[in-house]
Each structure stands twice: as structure tokens, then as C-alpha cells.
Amino acid sequence: MRNHKNVYLDYAASTPVDEDVFNAMEPYFTQVYGNPSGIHQHAQSSENALHASRRTFAVLLNCLPEEILFTSGGTESDNLALRGAAMSEKHHRNADHILTTKVEHQAVLKTALDLQENYGFEVEFIPVDGKGRVDPEEVRNLLRDSTAVVSVIHGNNEIGTINPIQEIGMICRERGVPFHTDAVQSGVHLPVQPEELNVDLLSLGGHKFYGPKGIGVLFKSKKVKIDPVMTGGSHEFGLRPGTENIPLIVGMTRAYEHIRKNQESYHLHNIQLRDQIIETVLGKIDGSVLTGHPKYRLPNHASFAFTELDSNNLLMLLDTEGYSCASGSSCKTGHPEPSSVLLALGLSANDALGGLRVTVGKHTTREDVEGFLSVLPTAVEKARNLSSLK
Ligand SMILES: *Cc1c(COP(=O)(O)O)cnc(C)c1O
């Protein structure tokens, strides 16, 4: 019998938009379409929605409305934070040193490397331990007078590890160095309040918390300066030009309100499913290890490395069984590349090829997880047979 199951276990990659979030957006496409920069009634209606959204985020993040910048997503928020702070610190005090880690999302990593290659900065990597975590004391040791910006990921998208952002932030604050954290992955699970976390810049992305794609937030503390990355109008306090995307902003705000309101039950739901996955995989499948931290870990995130297999094969086999999962490798076909994040944890190149990421969410059921766990051991065995044939 052909299997028609189609179970989504990739909530770290994206999440579905809630029905009522979708409905909340609709009028802003078809009825309230004025450009908020205008001075007429149509503009006013759009501007009201913009202000209301900004205020809602300010309340939920416990900051000022003028510290909330709307962007086109997590990637742009990361770019604006890093490029913006680095360029501003360079102009004001000739700072040219950037501290970040090798376990960042590409939106941070590639931005830092671009600043190094093309804008005269030196990028230095703060070491991470075998679980992908930064020791705040390492940051203290590596900070220089010339450090322009420090960026450390909050919740890791690939291995789920949660970093001690509050402690790192304290150290950066003592030295007066702007501190950015990519909270795109953690934002759906934790309150991520910048003041509490001691961060100056914090990125969020709508589609990771049941909002729409192509919209995000950058929190920017009034205490730090950033240069804009794009040129244009004076939108978003002169830091992010372009007509504001009101429908997506409204939808993202609604989604974020939901997630904060239901935080506890969401946490409990996720953590039970996650722990069932972790326990079963480690107990049942030889040659499997948990990647990332066992304790400081995103509540919906189970990630593993399996010996002697290519995760692309495993993902395809799982897909055939009706389960959508992910690996660390961004390579879809062709030459398998070991995950750079798994390499940074100290895994061998071979083991870093065998990553599997299983992330649950709002609509995942116990039956979904049990079904997945019943097919995984065979899929792993088949994937191992495939790679030994090569
Ligand atoms: C998804 C993600 C991003 C990119 O966000 P987009 O909104 O897809 O551009 C950045 N960082 C992390 C940790 C992510 O998980």
C-alpha cells in the first residue's frame, strides 16, 4: 500500500500561517492600502496600523516603539544589525574588529565575512564547545578596544543550542561594544526581551513564529547607532527605507501576540514531543548522537548525527515515507558537503555528513512522532546501505 502520510517535522525552517493571522492581513491588501507616508485619510488608516503594530512589539519586547524596526525578514535584520553597527562604529571611532561564531546562520556568517573581505574589517571567531555553546569568558578575553560589534546566535537553527546571551551581553555592555543576537529561531519559544538579555540589537523573523514570510523585526536599542544599509526615504526612523509592508506587518504582529500569549502550553507541547524523539532515537539506533546541547536546547528541536550515512539519502527515504525533515547540509543534490556547524563542534567530516534535524510545532501530534519513530530505524539502515555501496 502506498503511503499518503505527509507529516511536517521542519518547523525550524518555516511555520504555517494561522487562519486568523491570514484573515487579519486581508483588509490591508484590498481595503486599507494607502501609503502610510501620505497625509490623507487612506494614509492615516495604514499609518495607524503601522503604529499599533510597533507599539504591540514594543510592549511584548519591553522596549520603546522607536526601537522596533520592520524589515523584510530575519536575513535583512541580521544584515542591518551587523553591517549597520559595524559601519557606524567604523565611522565614529575607527573600530574594525568583529566577533562572532562559526555556528551562526548564514545571514550573520556571510555578512561578517563580506565585511571582512570588502569593507576592511577583521572577523574573529569566538570558540564554541562540543555542544555549540559560547563561554562568555571567551568573549571577555577576545574583546578589543577596536571591536565594532559582537554577534552570537541565541537559539541555533541547526543544533538547537541556546547560548548564554545575557552573560555575554553583560560583558559587551561593560566594554561599551554593541551586541547583536540572532533570535530568529529562539523568538518563537522564549520571550527574548532585549533589556533582560543585555542586547543592543536583536533579530526576529515572522515566518518562524506562524507569521508570514518576507517580514521581520530588528530591535535596535536607542543606546546604539547603526548606519542604514539601503538608501531611500526616511521610513523606519531613517534606518530602513521603503514603503512599509502593512499587511505583513499586521500579520506578523498578530502571530507574535499569539505565540507570547500561549507560551507555556506551546513549550509543554513541544518539549514532550522533542524528548520522546531524542530518547527513542538515542536508545534505538546504534551510531547516533545528539548534536547540540542536551539541556540548553530549543524546546522543539531534536538533532542528530548518524555515522556512515549521507543525510540527503536519509531525508529522501523519510520523505518517501511521508516525513518532512531537514539536515544541516544545505546541499540538496550532487556532492554532499559536511555541515560547517557540525564541523565547528568537532565532528569528523564523515559524521558531519550524517546530520538530521527534526523540529516539531503547533500541529505536530503524538501519532506523528510515533509514526516517524517507527520508520526512522529502517530508513537509517537503508541510508547506510546506500552509502556503503558507493
Ligand atoms: C530562518 C533564520 C534566519 C533567516 O530568516 P528569514 O526570515 O528566512 O530571512 C536567520 N537566522 C536564523 C537563526 C534562522 O533560523
The ligand as an SDF file (V2000), in Angstrom:
LIG
                    3D

 15 15  0  0  0  0  0  0  0  0999 V2000
   15.3830   31.4390    9.3490 C   0  0  0  0  0  0  0  0  0  0  0  0
   16.5330   32.0730   10.0220 C   0  0  0  0  0  0  0  0  0  0  0  0
   17.1010   33.2630    9.5180 C   0  0  0  0  0  0  0  0  0  0  0  0
   16.6300   33.8990    8.2410 C   0  0  0  0  0  0  0  0  0  0  0  0
   15.3400   34.4420    8.3710 O   0  0  0  0  0  0  0  0  0  0  0  0
   14.4610   34.7270    7.0560 P   0  0  0  0  0  0  0  0  0  0  0  0
   13.2640   35.4450    7.5910 O   0  0  0  0  0  0  0  0  0  0  0  0
   14.1350   33.4000    6.4680 O   0  0  0  0  0  0  0  0  0  0  0  0
   15.2810   35.5920    6.1700 O   0  0  0  0  0  0  0  0  0  0  0  0
   18.1440   33.8200   10.2180 C   0  0  0  0  0  0  0  0  0  0  0  0
   18.6230   33.2520   11.3360 N   0  0  0  0  0  0  0  0  0  0  0  0
   18.1090   32.1290   11.8560 C   0  0  0  0  0  0  0  0  0  0  0  0
   18.6650   31.5720   13.1170 C   0  0  0  0  0  0  0  0  0  0  0  0
   17.0560   31.4930   11.2060 C   0  0  0  0  0  0  0  0  0  0  0  0
   16.5550   30.3680   11.7260 O   0  0  0  0  0  0  0  0  0  0  0  0
  1  2  1  0
  2  3  1  0
  2 14  2  0
  3  4  1  0
  3 10  2  0
  4  5  1  0
  5  6  1  0
  6  7  2  0
  6  8  1  0
  6  9  1  0
 10 11  1  0
 11 12  2  0
 12 13  1  0
 12 14  1  0
 14 15  1  0
M  END
$$$$
